């Protein structure tokens, strides 16, 4: 893992419908909210940059203490409200602690901060 590399955790649940397979197939991720409804999340999305690492997650149910990591990839480009991703691993089933990551996008994280152990657990190839 690269020091000073940014790592992002994103969701794929739109009103109860899991979009992960579509994102894998299409080679991108997009926020399931309108930018005006969630300007902070839109700003986070737009701050992602090529080379950043992305993990796509799924919740395990209300009150669960863990999430499922479904795929890992590398950001190629951010354009037209989409993050184009080279998905390296798809259809994973890795369990990781929630760590408060209940929203559609979290980050950036890096491996040198307080979250380093968790980042390694989530993003390790």
N, C-alpha and C positions, 0 to 999 in steps of 0.2 A: 504494500500500500504506500502510495506517495504521500510524503509529508506536504502539507499545504494544499493538497488536492481537496476539492469540495465534493461532498457526498450528500445526496438528496433522497428523501423517502417520500414516495408519492402513492396516492390511493387510486383505485379504479372503480369504486362503487358509485354509481349514479342512480339514486332513488331505488336502491335495492337490486340493481342490475350490474353485475360484474362485467367491466369492460376490458379486463386484462387480456383476454385472448384476441380481441379486436386490436388492441394496442400492439401486441406482439406481431400480429399479422401485417399491420399497416406500417410498423416501424416508427411509431411516435407515441407520445403521451399528451393528453390535453386535460386541462382543468374542467371539471364538470359544472362549473359555476360561471355566470356572466361576470366579466371583469368589474362592472359597476356594483354588483352584489358582494363581491369579495375582492376589493382592491389590494389588500395586503397579500393575499395568495397570488393574485395576478402579478404583483410586483416581484414576489419570490420567483415565480415562473420565469419572468423576464430577466431575472438576474442570473439564471443558469447559463453556463457557458460551455463551449466545446471542450471535451475532455473530462468534464464533470461526471461523476459516477451516480447512477440512479438505481434504486431498489424500488420495486413496486410491491405494495403490501395489500393484505386483505385482513379485515377484522375477524376475530374468532367468536364474536357474539358479545352481547351486552355484559359488561362487567368482567370480561376476560382480561387476564393479566399478560397475555401474549398476543402477538400478531403472526400472520403467516407471510413470509417473504416469497413472492411468486415468481420473481424474475430480477435479473441484474443486467445493467447495460451502461453504455457510455454515450453521453450527449454528443451529437454531431452538429446540431444547429437549433436555434430557437427562432422561429419565424411564424407569422400569421397565427399567433396564439397557440402554437403547437411546439412541443419539444421533440425534435427528431432524434431517435435513439437507435444505436446499434445494439440490439438486445443480444447479449452474450449467452445468457442462460434463461430459458423460458420454462414455464410450468414447474417451478420449484415448489417445495413444500417444507421450507425452513421455518422453524418456530423461533421467535425472538421476543424479548420483553417489550411491552407496549411503550414504556418510557414517556407516556403522555402524548403519543403520536396518534391522535384520533382524527385530525383534519386531513384534507386532501393533499397537502404538501408541507414538508418539514425540511429545514436546512437553511443554510449550508452547515454541515458538520465537517470536522476534519479529524485526522488521527492523532493530533498532538494535544487536543483539549481534554476536558473532563469526561467527554463521551467516548474516548478512544477505544475502550474495551467493547462498548456496545457497537460502535461503528465497525470494528473488526468482525464482531459476531454477525452483524447484518450483511456486510458487503464482501466478506471473504469468498473468493472464488474457490 
